[in-house]
Amino acid sequence: MSTSSLSLFFALLAVAAWAATLIVWAAAVAHRRAPDSALGTLFDDIGRLSLWIAALVAIVTTCGSLYYSEVAHFVSLPLMALSAFTLVVTLVLTARATAHHPIPIQGALSCS
């Protein structure tokens, strides 16, 4: 796989992440106005999976960083790689630890 096609793949993933962010914001607004609506329920479901979603994003980011530094021979910053690896480990361990006791995220997006 060429570097340009992988760059296109990561660019499309970034656009998908932006679209998902807009959907989550719409779900948060819907949850605030009508908690029993379909988008409100979606917000609750996303909240239960939020740490796993963050871990997935961190894993894909770390794999992309590794590809660009090791295969494509781009210059990378050692501190960035160290923080990415640490973030992956922290998020996966936290998601596993809280799998049976989820952390509510409703307060994170509240305006009041």
N, C-alpha and C positions, 0 to 999 in steps of 0.2 A: 504494500500500500504506500502510495507516495505521500510526501509531506503536504502537498497542496490538497489532496483529497481528505487527509486527516484534519487539516485546518478547516476545510469546509464542514466536516462532520462536527467539530467542536463549535464552530460558528452557529450551526443549526441547533446544537444543544443549548447554546446561550440564548438563542431566540425562543426556544421552547421553554427555557427557565423563566424568561420574562413573561411569556404568555401564562405560565403556571402561576406566577406571582400575581398577575392581574386577576386570575380566577380565584385565588385565595383571598385577595382583597374584596372581590365581589361577594364571596361566600361569607366573609367576616361582616360585611355590611348587612347582608341578608340575615345572618344569624342574630345580629343586634336588633333588627327590625322584626323578624319573625323566626324565632328559634326552631319552629317545627317545619319550616319550609324545606324544599329539596336542597337548596344551597346552604341553608343552615345546618342540615344534617351532614352535608359534604364537609363543612367546616369542622364539625365534630370528628368526622372520620379522619380528616387530614391531621387534626390535632393529636389523635392517637398514634399516628404514624410519623409525626414530625421529626423525631430523632433519627428514625431509619431513613427518611428522605434526606435529611442533612448528611447522614453518613454516606449515602449513595453519591450525593453530589461531591463530597470530599474525596471519595474513592476515585471517581471519574476524573476529578481535577488532578489528583496525584498521579494517576496513570498517564494523563496528558502531559504533565510536567516531566515525568520519567521518559516518555517517548521523545519529547522535544530535546531533552538534555542528553539522553543516551543514544538514541537512534538518529535523530536529525542533527545532532551535534550543535544545538543552540547553546549559548552561554546561559547558565542558570545561577541563581543566587543560592548559596548553601543554606542561608537562614530561611529562605522561602521553602526549600525542600524539607528542612527539619521541622518547620512549623506545619507543613501539610501532612507529613507522616504522623506527627503528634496529634493533629486534629482528627485524623482518621481513627487512630487508636482510641482517643478519648470519646469520640462520638459512638463508635461501635460498642465500647464497654458500657457507656452510659445507657445506650438504647437497650442493651441486654439486661442491665441492672433494673431498669424501670419498665421492663416489658409487662410485669405483673402489677406494677403500681405506677400508672401513667401520671405525668406531670401536666396539669391543666394549663393551656396556653390562652385561655379566654381573656385574661387580664393583659396579655401582651399587646393586643390590638385594640383595647378599649380606649375611648377618647375622654372618658371622664375620670 
